[in-house]
């Protein structure tokens, strides 16, 4: 493995689950492995997540670490445009917001954290995310 750093979206090393209740979304980010969890625990901060959701009305972000699950949970009030039943937007559900977080939050990920067979290691795929 090299010391190469890849600029990639969060979903290169984690997946997510989400839910919604009223005007609050909760999004869990789950690392694929222990090393990935250590990295995202340092990198995926409340401030970084707020930056992804500020434009859709988030008022705050609270992060809860779940190390035994290699996960973290974010509680994000104000992001559902009044709630799923009140929203004027199509598909303003928590699950869609988890996809937004996983695809829009870009991280500088060390090569050693990517699986050996990860498609993100290929120059063609990585080029799609370059700065």
N, CA, C and O atoms as a MOPAC input file, in Angstrom:
PM7 MOZYME 1SCF
protein

 N      0.83200 1    -1.18400 1     0.00000 1
 C      0.00000 1     0.00000 1     0.00000 1
 C      0.87400 1     1.24300 1     0.00000 1
 O      1.98200 1     1.25100 1     0.53600 1
 N      0.35900 1     2.25900 1    -0.59700 1
 C      1.13600 1     3.48300 1    -0.71300 1
 C      0.65900 1     4.51400 1     0.31600 1
 O     -0.28200 1     4.28000 1     1.07500 1
 N      1.33200 1     5.64100 1     0.31100 1
 C      0.94300 1     6.75100 1     1.17400 1
 C     -0.00600 1     7.69800 1     0.45000 1
 O     -0.25600 1     8.80900 1     0.91800 1
 N     -0.52700 1     7.26800 1    -0.67200 1
 C     -1.40700 1     8.10100 1    -1.49100 1
 C     -2.65800 1     8.51100 1    -0.69900 1
 O     -3.19400 1     7.73700 1     0.09300 1
 N     -3.09700 1     9.73400 1    -0.93600 1
 C     -4.32700 1    10.25300 1    -0.34700 1
 C     -5.33300 1    10.44900 1    -1.47900 1
 O     -5.02300 1    11.06700 1    -2.49800 1
 N     -6.50800 1     9.93000 1    -1.29400 1
 C     -7.57900 1    10.05700 1    -2.28800 1
 C     -8.63100 1    11.03300 1    -1.77200 1
 O     -9.05900 1    10.92700 1    -0.62200 1
 N     -9.04800 1    11.97100 1    -2.59700 1
 C    -10.15100 1    12.89500 1    -2.24800 1
 C    -11.43400 1    12.22300 1    -2.71300 1
 O    -11.75200 1    12.23500 1    -3.90200 1
 N    -12.17000 1    11.63700 1    -1.77200 1
 C    -13.32700 1    10.80800 1    -2.10800 1
 C    -14.50500 1    11.12200 1    -1.19600 1
 O    -14.33100 1    11.69800 1    -0.12200 1
 N    -15.70800 1    10.73900 1    -1.62800 1
 C    -16.88100 1    10.93400 1    -0.77400 1
 C    -16.87100 1     9.93300 1     0.38400 1
 O    -16.23600 1     8.88000 1     0.31600 1
 N    -17.57500 1    10.28200 1     1.42000 1
 C    -17.66800 1     9.45800 1     2.61200 1
 C    -18.06600 1     8.01300 1     2.30100 1
 O    -17.60800 1     7.09200 1     2.97600 1
 N    -18.90000 1     7.80600 1     1.30200 1
 C    -19.36300 1     6.43800 1     1.02100 1
 C    -18.25600 1     5.51400 1     0.52400 1
 O    -18.50300 1     4.32300 1     0.33300 1
 N    -17.06700 1     6.01500 1     0.31200 1
 C    -15.94200 1     5.14700 1    -0.05000 1
 C    -15.50500 1     4.27900 1     1.12600 1
 O    -14.92900 1     3.21000 1     0.92400 1
 N    -15.77500 1     4.73200 1     2.36700 1
 C    -15.34200 1     3.95900 1     3.54000 1
 C    -16.45100 1     3.71400 1     4.55900 1
 O    -16.20200 1     3.15200 1     5.62600 1
 N    -17.68600 1     4.13700 1     4.23300 1
 C    -18.78400 1     3.95300 1     5.18700 1
 C    -20.12100 1     3.88400 1     4.44700 1
 O    -20.24300 1     4.31000 1     3.29800 1
 N    -21.10200 1     3.34300 1     5.13100 1
 C    -22.46900 1     3.35400 1     4.60700 1
 C    -23.35900 1     4.00600 1     5.65000 1
 O    -22.88300 1     4.36200 1     6.72800 1
 N    -24.62800 1     4.16600 1     5.35500 1
 C    -25.49000 1     4.88100 1     6.28000 1
 C    -26.86700 1     4.26900 1     6.42100 1
 O    -27.30500 1     3.46300 1     5.60000 1
 N    -27.53300 1     4.67300 1     7.48200 1
 C    -28.92500 1     4.35200 1     7.75400 1
 C    -29.53900 1     5.64200 1     8.28100 1
 O    -28.83900 1     6.48300 1     8.84400 1
 N    -30.82100 1     5.79400 1     8.10200 1
 C    -31.42500 1     7.04500 1     8.54700 1
 C    -32.88700 1     6.85500 1     8.90800 1
 O    -33.52200 1     5.85800 1     8.56300 1
 N    -33.38200 1     7.83600 1     9.60500 1
 C    -34.78700 1     7.87400 1     9.95700 1
 C    -35.22100 1     9.31300 1    10.09500 1
 O    -34.40000 1    10.23000 1    10.08800 1
 N    -36.51900 1     9.50100 1    10.22100 1
 C    -37.02800 1    10.85100 1    10.39400 1
 C    -38.23900 1    10.82300 1    11.31400 1
 O    -39.00400 1     9.85900 1    11.34100 1
 N    -38.38700 1    11.88500 1    12.04900 1
 C    -39.52300 1    12.04200 1    12.94900 1
 C    -39.80800 1    13.52600 1    13.03000 1
 O    -38.98200 1    14.30100 1    13.51300 1
 N    -40.96800 1    13.91800 1    12.56100 1
 C    -41.29200 1    15.33400 1    12.55200 1
 C    -40.31300 1    16.08100 1    11.66200 1
 O    -40.13100 1    15.72600 1    10.49700 1
 N    -39.69000 1    17.10100 1    12.19900 1
 C    -38.75600 1    17.91600 1    11.43400 1
 C    -37.29300 1    17.57700 1    11.76400 1
 O    -36.39100 1    18.37600 1    11.51000 1
 N    -37.07500 1    16.39000 1    12.32800 1
 C    -35.73000 1    15.97500 1    12.74300 1
 C    -35.33800 1    14.71100 1    11.98600 1
 O    -36.09600 1    13.74500 1    11.91000 1
 N    -34.13600 1    14.74900 1    11.43200 1
 C    -33.58800 1    13.55500 1    10.78200 1
 C    -32.47700 1    13.00600 1    11.65500 1
 O    -31.74100 1    13.76300 1    12.28800 1
 N    -32.35800 1    11.69700 1    11.68700 1
 C    -31.18900 1    11.12000 1    12.32700 1
 C    -30.51700 1    10.21900 1    11.31000 1
 O    -31.15700 1     9.38600 1    10.66900 1
 N    -29.21500 1    10.40600 1    11.17700 1
 C    -28.43800 1     9.68800 1    10.17700 1
 C    -27.29100 1     8.97600 1    10.87800 1
 O    -26.49700 1     9.59600 1    11.58500 1
 N    -27.21700 1     7.67800 1    10.67400 1
 C    -26.09700 1     6.90300 1    11.19700 1
 C    -25.10700 1     6.65200 1    10.08400 1
 O    -25.48400 1     6.28700 1     8.97100 1
 N    -23.84100 1     6.84800 1    10.39000 1
 C    -22.74700 1     6.56900 1     9.46100 1
 C    -21.98300 1     5.39500 1    10.05900 1
 O    -21.51300 1     5.46300 1    11.19500 1
 N    -21.86400 1     4.31800 1     9.28500 1
 C    -21.26200 1     3.08900 1     9.77600 1
 C    -20.03800 1     2.76400 1     8.92800 1
 O    -20.14400 1     2.55800 1     7.71900 1
 N    -18.88200 1     2.72100 1     9.57100 1
 C    -17.63900 1     2.41200 1     8.85100 1
 C    -17.63000 1     0.93900 1     8.46300 1
 O    -18.21800 1     0.09900 1     9.14500 1
 N    -16.95500 1     0.64000 1     7.36000 1
 C    -16.84400 1    -0.74700 1     6.91400 1
 C    -15.89700 1    -1.55800 1     7.78900 1
 O    -16.01000 1    -2.78200 1     7.85200 1
 N    -14.96100 1    -0.88700 1     8.46700 1
 C    -14.02800 1    -1.61200 1     9.33100 1
 C    -13.53300 1    -0.69900 1    10.45200 1
 O    -13.84200 1     0.49300 1    10.48000 1
 N    -12.76900 1    -1.26900 1    11.36700 1
 C    -12.30400 1    -0.53800 1    12.54000 1
 C    -11.41700 1     0.65400 1    12.18200 1
 O    -11.57200 1     1.73300 1    12.75200 1
 N    -10.49300 1     0.46600 1    11.24400 1
 C     -9.60600 1     1.56800 1    10.84500 1
 C    -10.41600 1     2.70700 1    10.23000 1
 O    -10.12700 1     3.88000 1    10.46800 1
 N    -11.41400 1     2.36400 1     9.45100 1
 C    -12.28700 1     3.38700 1     8.87000 1
 C    -13.05600 1     4.14000 1     9.93600 1
 O    -13.26400 1     5.34800 1     9.81900 1
 N    -13.48200 1     3.43100 1    10.98400 1
 C    -14.19900 1     4.09200 1    12.07200 1
 C    -13.30800 1     5.11500 1    12.77500 1
 O    -13.73600 1     6.23800 1    13.04000 1
 N    -12.09300 1     4.73200 1    13.06800 1
 C    -11.16500 1     5.65700 1    13.72900 1
 C    -11.00500 1     6.91300 1    12.86900 1
 O    -11.00200 1     8.03000 1    13.38700 1
 N    -10.87400 1     6.72700 1    11.56500 1
 C    -10.70200 1     7.85600 1    10.64700 1
 C    -11.94600 1     8.74500 1    10.61900 1
 O    -11.83400 1     9.96500 1    10.74400 1
 N    -13.13000 1     8.14800 1    10.45600 1
 C    -14.32300 1     8.99500 1    10.36100 1
 C    -14.67700 1     9.63600 1    11.70200 1
 O    -15.27800 1    10.71000 1    11.72900 1
 N    -14.31600 1     8.99500 1    12.81300 1
 C    -14.56800 1     9.61700 1    14.11300 1
 C    -13.79300 1    10.92600 1    14.24300 1
 O    -14.24300 1    11.86000 1    14.90700 1
 N    -12.63700 1    10.98500 1    13.61000 1
 C    -11.83700 1    12.21700 1    13.62100 1
 C    -12.28700 1    13.20600 1    12.54800 1
 O    -12.19200 1    14.41700 1    12.74600 1
 N    -12.77200 1    12.70800 1    11.42400 1
 C    -13.02500 1    13.54300 1    10.24700 1
 C    -14.47000 1    14.00700 1    10.08200 1
 O    -14.71400 1    15.11700 1     9.60800 1
 N    -15.40900 1    13.18200 1    10.46200 1
 C    -16.82200 1    13.50100 1    10.21600 1
 C    -17.38000 1    14.14900 1    11.49100 1
 O    -17.95600 1    13.48900 1    12.35600 1
 N    -17.18500 1    15.43500 1    11.56200 1
 C    -17.54400 1    16.21500 1    12.74700 1
 C    -18.93200 1    16.83500 1    12.60000 1
 O    -19.52400 1    16.82100 1    11.52100 1
 N    -19.42900 1    17.37000 1    13.68900 1
 C    -20.70600 1    18.08800 1    13.64500 1
 C    -20.62200 1    19.25700 1    12.66700 1
 O    -21.56700 1    19.51600 1    11.92200 1
 N    -19.50100 1    19.95400 1    12.66800 1
 C    -19.31300 1    21.10100 1    11.77300 1
 C    -19.33100 1    20.66500 1    10.31400 1
 O    -19.95600 1    21.32200 1     9.48200 1
 N    -18.65300 1    19.56300 1     9.99300 1
 C    -18.63000 1    19.06400 1     8.61600 1
 C    -20.02600 1    18.67000 1     8.15100 1
 O    -20.41400 1    18.96800 1     7.02200 1
 N    -20.77800 1    18.00300 1     9.01600 1
 C    -22.13800 1    17.57500 1     8.66100 1
 C    -23.04600 1    18.79000 1     8.52100 1
 O    -23.87600 1    18.83600 1     7.61400 1
 N    -22.90300 1    19.75800 1     9.39100 1
 C    -23.70300 1    20.98600 1     9.28200 1
 C    -23.44800 1    21.66400 1     7.94100 1
 O    -24.36800 1    22.20700 1     7.33000 1
 N    -22.20800 1    21.63300 1     7.49000 1
 C    -21.89000 1    22.22100 1     6.19500 1
 C    -22.62900 1    21.56700 1     5.04100 1
 O    -22.94200 1    22.22800 1     4.05100 1
 N    -22.90800 1    20.29400 1     5.15600 1
 C    -23.64300 1    19.58300 1     4.10600 1
 C    -25.12200 1    19.96100 1     4.12800 1
 O    -25.75400 1    20.04000 1     3.07400 1
 N    -25.68200 1    20.19600 1     5.31900 1
 C    -27.13100 1    20.37800 1     5.44600 1
 C    -27.60200 1    21.80500 1     5.71900 1
 O    -28.80700 1    22.04100 1     5.81200 1
 N    -26.70700 1    22.73200 1     5.84600 1
 C    -27.09400 1    24.11000 1     6.13200 1
 C    -28.04100 1    24.66200 1     5.06500 1
 O    -29.00100 1    25.36300 1     5.38400 1
 N    -27.77000 1    24.34800 1     3.81300 1
 C    -28.57600 1    24.90200 1     2.72000 1
 C    -30.00200 1    24.33800 1     2.66000 1
 O    -30.84400 1    24.88200 1     1.94600 1
 N    -30.28100 1    23.26200 1     3.39400 1
 C    -31.64300 1    22.71100 1     3.40300 1
 C    -32.34200 1    22.93300 1     4.73700 1
 O    -33.33900 1    22.27500 1     5.03500 1
 N    -31.82200 1    23.85800 1     5.54100 1
 C    -32.52400 1    24.28800 1     6.73300 1
 C    -32.09100 1    23.71000 1     8.05700 1
 O    -32.73800 1    23.96900 1     9.07200 1
 N    -31.02900 1    22.94100 1     8.09000 1
 C    -30.56900 1    22.39300 1     9.37000 1
 C    -30.29100 1    23.51800 1    10.34400 1
 O    -29.69900 1    24.53400 1     9.98000 1
 N    -30.71700 1    23.33600 1    11.58100 1
 C    -30.49700 1    24.37000 1    12.59100 1
 C    -29.35500 1    24.01300 1    13.53600 1
 O    -28.77200 1    24.89400 1    14.16800 1
 N    -29.03500 1    22.72900 1    13.63500 1
 C    -27.92200 1    22.27500 1    14.47000 1
 C    -27.62900 1    20.81900 1    14.12200 1
 O    -28.38400 1    20.17900 1    13.39000 1
 N    -26.53100 1    20.31200 1    14.65100 1
 C    -26.16800 1    18.90900 1    14.48000 1
 C    -25.58200 1    18.41600 1    15.79800 1
 O    -24.69300 1    19.04800 1    16.36800 1
 N    -26.08700 1    17.28700 1    16.27200 1
 C    -25.51100 1    16.62700 1    17.44700 1
 C    -24.96700 1    15.27800 1    17.00500 1
 O    -25.63900 1    14.54000 1    16.28500 1
 N    -23.75200 1    14.95100 1    17.43300 1
 C    -23.11300 1    13.68700 1    17.04400 1
 C    -22.97600 1    12.78500 1    18.26400 1
 O    -22.58800 1    13.22900 1    19.34500 1
 N    -23.30000 1    11.51900 1    18.07100 1
 C    -23.16500 1    10.51000 1    19.11800 1
 C    -22.31300 1     9.37500 1    18.57600 1
 O    -22.67100 1     8.74600 1    17.58000 1
 N    -21.18500 1     9.11100 1    19.22700 1
 C    -20.28000 1     8.05400 1    18.79700 1
 C    -20.75500 1     6.70500 1    19.34100 1
 O    -21.18200 1     6.60000 1    20.49000 1
 N    -20.67300 1     5.68500 1    18.50000 1
 C    -21.06400 1     4.32300 1    18.85700 1
 C    -19.91800 1     3.39100 1    18.48000 1
 O    -20.03400 1     2.63200 1    17.51800 1
 N    -18.81000 1     3.43600 1    19.22600 1
 C    -17.60400 1     2.70500 1    18.83100 1
 C    -17.77300 1     1.19700 1    18.73500 1
 O    -17.12900 1     0.56700 1    17.89600 1
 N    -18.61700 1     0.59800 1    19.56400 1
 C    -18.80400 1    -0.85800 1    19.48000 1
 C    -19.46600 1    -1.28000 1    18.17200 1
 O    -19.35200 1    -2.43200 1    17.75400 1
 N    -20.15000 1    -0.35400 1    17.53500 1
 C    -20.80600 1    -0.62700 1    16.25200 1
 C    -20.01100 1    -0.06300 1    15.07200 1
 O    -20.42000 1    -0.20800 1    13.92000 1
 N    -18.87400 1     0.58100 1    15.36000 1
 C    -18.08600 1     1.29100 1    14.33700 1
 C    -18.96800 1     2.31900 1    13.62000 1
 O    -18.94100 1     2.44400 1    12.39600 1
 N    -19.74400 1     3.04400 1    14.41600 1
 C    -20.73600 1     3.95200 1    13.85000 1
 C    -20.81800 1     5.24500 1    14.64600 1
 O    -20.26600 1     5.37300 1    15.73800 1
 N    -21.51900 1     6.18200 1    14.06300 1
 C    -21.87400 1     7.41600 1    14.74500 1
 C    -23.26800 1     7.80600 1    14.27500 1
 O    -23.67200 1     7.48400 1    13.15700 1
 N    -23.99000 1     8.49500 1    15.12800 1
 C    -25.33400 1     8.92500 1    14.79000 1
 C    -25.39600 1    10.44100 1    14.86800 1
 O    -24.91700 1    11.04600 1    15.82800 1
 N    -25.98800 1    11.04400 1    13.85500 1
 C    -26.16500 1    12.49500 1    13.82300 1
 C    -27.65200 1    12.81000 1    13.91700 1
 O    -28.45900 1    12.25200 1    13.17400 1
 N    -28.00700 1    13.69700 1    14.82200 1
 C    -29.37700 1    14.16900 1    14.96400 1
 C    -29.39500 1    15.59300 1    14.41600 1
 O    -28.65600 1    16.46200 1    14.88000 1
 N    -30.26400 1    15.81600 1    13.40700 1
 C    -30.23700 1    17.07300 1    12.66300 1
 C    -31.63400 1    17.68900 1    12.63500 1
 O    -32.44600 1    17.32500 1    11.78400 1
 N    -31.93000 1    18.61900 1    13.55400 1
 C    -33.22300 1    19.29800 1    13.55100 1
 C    -33.33700 1    20.30200 1    12.40000 1
 O    -32.34200 1    20.86200 1    11.93900 1
 N    -34.57500 1    20.51100 1    11.95200 1
 C    -34.85700 1    21.55300 1    10.96900 1
 C    -34.59000 1    21.18200 1     9.52800 1
 O    -34.80700 1    22.00000 1     8.63400 1
 N    -34.12600 1    19.97600 1     9.27900 1
 C    -33.67300 1    19.61400 1     7.94300 1
 C    -34.77500 1    19.00800 1     7.07200 1
 O    -34.56100 1    18.79600 1     5.87800 1
 N    -35.93900 1    18.72800 1     7.63900 1
 C    -36.99100 1    18.03900 1     6.87700 1
 C    -38.08600 1    18.96600 1     6.37700 1
 O    -39.17300 1    18.50500 1     6.02800 1
 N    -37.82000 1    20.25800 1     6.33700 1
 C    -38.77200 1    21.23100 1     5.78700 1
 C    -40.14400 1    21.11300 1     6.44500 1
 O    -41.17000 1    21.12100 1     5.76400 1
 N    -40.15400 1    21.00400 1     7.76200 1
 C    -41.41300 1    20.92000 1     8.49800 1
 C    -41.85500 1    19.50400 1     8.78600 1
 O    -42.78600 1    19.29400 1     9.56500 1
 N    -41.21600 1    18.53900 1     8.18200 1
 C    -41.59100 1    17.13300 1     8.36700 1
 C    -42.04400 1    16.53300 1     7.05100 1
 O    -42.45300 1    17.25100 1     6.13800 1
 N    -41.97200 1    15.24000 1     6.96000 1
 C    -42.27600 1    14.55500 1     5.70300 1
 C    -43.67700 1    14.87700 1     5.20800 1
 O    -43.87200 1    15.10200 1     4.01300 1
 N    -44.64400 1    14.90100 1     6.09600 1
 C    -46.02900 1    15.15500 1     5.66900 1
 C    -46.30500 1    16.61900 1     5.37800 1
 O    -47.26800 1    16.93400 1     4.67900 1
 N    -45.48300 1    17.51700 1     5.89600 1
 C    -45.69200 1    18.94500 1     5.67700 1
 C    -44.80100 1    19.52200 1     4.58200 1
 O    -45.05900 1    20.62400 1     4.09700 1
 N    -43.78300 1    18.81500 1     4.19600 1
 C    -42.79600 1    19.33500 1     3.25800 1
 C    -43.38600 1    19.58900 1     1.88500 1
 O    -44.21400 1    18.82500 1     1.39000 1
 N    -42.94600 1    20.66700 1     1.29100 1
 C    -43.32400 1    20.98400 1    -0.08700 1
 C    -42.36500 1    20.31600 1    -1.06900 1
 O    -42.59100 1    20.33600 1    -2.27900 1
 N    -41.30600 1    19.73100 1    -0.54600 1
 C    -40.29100 1    19.09300 1    -1.38200 1
 C    -40.58800 1    17.61800 1    -1.59100 1
 O    -41.09400 1    16.94300 1    -0.69400 1
 N    -40.27600 1    17.13300 1    -2.75700 1
 C    -40.42000 1    15.71300 1    -3.04500 1
 C    -39.27300 1    14.96300 1    -2.35800 1
 O    -38.12600 1    15.40900 1    -2.40000 1
 N    -39.57600 1    13.84100 1    -1.73500 1
 C    -38.58000 1    12.94800 1    -1.14800 1
 C    -37.70600 1    13.59400 1    -0.08400 1
 O    -36.50500 1    13.32900 1    -0.04600 1
 N    -38.26200 1    14.42200 1     0.77100 1
 C    -37.48300 1    14.97700 1     1.87900 1
 C    -37.62100 1    14.01800 1     3.05700 1
 O    -38.21700 1    14.35200 1     4.08100 1
 N    -37.06300 1    12.82700 1     2.89700 1
 C    -37.04900 1    11.81500 1     3.94100 1
 C    -35.62700 1    11.64400 1     4.45200 1
 O    -34.66800 1    11.99900 1     3.76700 1
 N    -35.49300 1    11.10100 1     5.65500 1
 C    -34.18100 1    10.87200 1     6.24400 1
 C    -33.27700 1    10.02500 1     5.38000 1
 O    -32.08200 1    10.30300 1     5.27800 1
 N    -33.83300 1     8.97800 1     4.74600 1
 C    -32.98100 1     8.08600 1     3.94300 1
 C    -32.35100 1     8.82600 1     2.77400 1
 O    -31.21000 1     8.54600 1     2.40900 1
 N    -33.06300 1     9.74600 1     2.19500 1
 C    -32.48700 1    10.52100 1     1.09800 1
 C    -31.40300 1    11.46800 1     1.60400 1
 O    -30.42700 1    11.73600 1     0.90400 1
 N    -31.57800 1    11.96500 1     2.81100 1
 C    -30.56300 1    12.84400 1     3.37500 1
 C    -29.29800 1    12.06700 1     3.72800 1
 O    -28.20400 1    12.63000 1     3.69200 1
 N    -29.42800 1    10.78400 1     4.06800 1
 C    -28.22000 1     9.98900 1     4.32100 1
 C    -27.42500 1     9.83500 1     3.03800 1
 O    -26.19400 1     9.86300 1     3.06500 1
 N    -28.10900 1     9.67300 1     1.91400 1
 C    -27.40300 1     9.59200 1     0.62400 1
 C    -26.70900 1    10.91700 1     0.32200 1
 O    -25.60200 1    10.93800 1    -0.21600 1
 N    -27.36000 1    12.01000 1     0.66700 1
 C    -26.74900 1    13.33000 1     0.46700 1
 C    -25.44900 1    13.44400 1     1.27100 1
 O    -24.42900 1    13.89100 1     0.74600 1
 N    -25.48900 1    13.04300 1     2.53400 1
 C    -24.29300 1    13.11500 1     3.37300 1
 C    -23.19100 1    12.21000 1     2.83400 1
 O    -22.04100 1    12.63600 1     2.72600 1
 N    -23.52500 1    10.97200 1     2.49400 1
 C    -22.51900 1    10.01300 1     2.02800 1
 C    -21.88600 1    10.43100 1     0.70500 1
 O    -20.72600 1    10.10900 1     0.44700 1
 N    -22.62400 1    11.13500 1    -0.12500 1
 C    -22.08200 1    11.50700 1    -1.43800 1
 C    -21.45900 1    12.89500 1    -1.47700 1
 O    -20.57800 1    13.14200 1    -2.30100 1
 N    -21.88900 1    13.80500 1    -0.61400 1
 C    -21.39200 1    15.18300 1    -0.67400 1
 C    -20.26000 1    15.50200 1     0.27900 1
 O    -19.50000 1    16.44200 1     0.04900 1
 N    -20.13800 1    14.72600 1     1.35200 1
 C    -19.05700 1    15.00700 1     2.29700 1
 C    -17.77700 1    14.38300 1     1.75900 1
 O    -17.61500 1    13.16300 1     1.76600 1
 N    -16.87800 1    15.23300 1     1.29400 1
 C    -15.62500 1    14.77800 1     0.70000 1
 C    -14.54400 1    14.73900 1     1.77500 1
 O    -14.42900 1    15.64500 1     2.60100 1
 N    -13.74800 1    13.65700 1     1.74300 1
 C    -12.68200 1    13.46100 1     2.72300 1
 C    -11.37400 1    13.13400 1     2.02400 1
 O    -11.37800 1    12.57300 1     0.92900 1
 N    -10.27100 1    13.47600 1     2.64000 1
 C     -8.94600 1    13.07800 1     2.15900 1
 C     -8.61700 1    11.74100 1     2.81500 1
 O     -8.14600 1    11.69700 1     3.95200 1
 N     -8.86400 1    10.66700 1     2.10000 1
 C     -8.78600 1     9.31400 1     2.65500 1
 C     -7.45400 1     8.66200 1     2.28600 1
 O     -7.11700 1     8.56000 1     1.10700 1
 N     -6.70100 1     8.22500 1     3.28900 1
 C     -5.44800 1     7.52000 1     2.99500 1
 C     -5.71000 1     6.20300 1     2.26900 1
 O     -6.68700 1     5.50900 1     2.54900 1
 N     -4.83400 1     5.87700 1     1.34500 1
 C     -4.95500 1     4.66600 1     0.53800 1
 C     -5.13900 1     3.41800 1     1.40300 1
 O     -5.89300 1     2.51700 1     1.03600 1
 N     -4.46700 1     3.36000 1     2.52900 1
 C     -4.51100 1     2.16500 1     3.38100 1
 C     -5.90400 1     1.88900 1     3.94300 1
 O     -6.16500 1     0.77800 1     4.40600 1
 N     -6.80700 1     2.88100 1     3.91400 1
 C     -8.15600 1     2.67700 1     4.42400 1
 C     -9.12000 1     2.13200 1     3.38000 1
 O    -10.22400 1     1.70000 1     3.71100 1
 N     -8.70300 1     2.15200 1     2.12800 1
 C     -9.56800 1     1.61600 1     1.06800 1
 C     -9.32400 1     0.12100 1     0.92000 1
 O     -8.18500 1    -0.34200 1     0.99000 1
 N    -10.38800 1    -0.61800 1     0.71800 1
 C    -10.25200 1    -2.05700 1     0.48600 1
 C     -9.37300 1    -2.28300 1    -0.73300 1
 O     -9.36700 1    -1.48400 1    -1.67000 1
 N     -8.63600 1    -3.38000 1    -0.70600 1
 C     -7.71200 1    -3.69300 1    -1.80000 1
 C     -8.40600 1    -3.68800 1    -3.15800 1
 O     -7.82100 1    -3.26300 1    -4.15500 1
 N     -9.64600 1    -4.15800 1    -3.20100 1
 C    -10.37900 1    -4.23400 1    -4.46500 1
 C    -11.35300 1    -3.06300 1    -4.65600 1
 O    -12.24500 1    -3.12600 1    -5.50200 1
 N    -11.18000 1    -2.00200 1    -3.87000 1
 C    -12.08400 1    -0.85700 1    -3.96100 1
 C    -12.01900 1    -0.19400 1    -5.33400 1
 O    -10.93000 1     0.10200 1    -5.82700 1
 N    -13.17100 1     0.04100 1    -5.95400 1
 C    -13.17500 1     0.74200 1    -7.24000 1
 C    -12.66000 1     2.17300 1    -7.12600 1
 O    -12.25400 1     2.76600 1    -8.12600 1
 N    -12.67300 1     2.72700 1    -5.92800 1
 C    -12.20100 1     4.09600 1    -5.73000 1
 C    -10.69700 1     4.22100 1    -5.93600 1
 O    -10.18500 1     5.32500 1    -6.12400 1
 N     -9.99000 1     3.10000 1    -5.90300 1
 C     -8.53800 1     3.11600 1    -6.11800 1
 C     -8.17900 1     3.31700 1    -7.59300 1
 O     -7.03300 1     3.64200 1    -7.90200 1
 N     -9.10900 1     3.13500 1    -8.48100 1
 C     -8.79600 1     3.26100 1    -9.90300 1
 C     -8.73600 1     4.73500 1   -10.29100 1
 O     -9.57100 1     5.52200 1    -9.84400 1
 N     -7.77900 1     5.11600 1   -11.10000 1
 C     -7.65300 1     6.52600 1   -11.48500 1
 C     -8.90400 1     7.07700 1   -12.15800 1
 O     -9.23000 1     8.25400 1   -11.99900 1
 N     -9.60900 1     6.22300 1   -12.91600 1
 C    -10.80900 1     6.69300 1   -13.63100 1
 C    -11.90400 1     7.10700 1   -12.65000 1
 O    -12.53400 1     8.15100 1   -12.81900 1
 N    -12.12700 1     6.29000 1   -11.63200 1
 C    -13.15300 1     6.61700 1   -10.64000 1
 C    -12.68800 1     7.77700 1    -9.76700 1
 O    -13.44600 1     8.71800 1    -9.52900 1
 N    -11.46700 1     7.71800 1    -9.29500 1
 C    -10.94200 1     8.78000 1    -8.42600 1
 C    -10.95300 1    10.12100 1    -9.14800 1
 O    -11.15600 1    11.15400 1    -8.51200 1
 N    -10.74200 1    10.12900 1   -10.44500 1
 C    -10.72800 1    11.38100 1   -11.21300 1
 C    -12.08300 1    12.08700 1   -11.16700 1
 O    -12.15700 1    13.31100 1   -11.27800 1
 N    -13.14200 1    11.31400 1   -11.00400 1
 C    -14.47900 1    11.92400 1   -10.91900 1
 C    -14.62900 1    12.81500 1    -9.68400 1
 O    -15.46000 1    13.72300 1    -9.65700 1
 N    -13.81900 1    12.54500 1    -8.67100 1
 C    -13.93800 1    13.27200 1    -7.41100 1
 C    -12.79000 1    14.24200 1    -7.17100 1
 O    -12.74400 1    14.89100 1    -6.12600 1
 N    -11.86300 1    14.35400 1    -8.11700 1
 C    -10.69500 1    15.19100 1    -7.86900 1
 C    -11.10500 1    16.64900 1    -7.75100 1
 O    -12.14300 1    17.07600 1    -8.25700 1
 N    -10.25400 1    17.39300 1    -7.06600 1
 C    -10.53800 1    18.81700 1    -6.81400 1
 C    -10.52900 1    19.63700 1    -8.06100 1
 O    -10.75100 1    20.84700 1    -8.00500 1

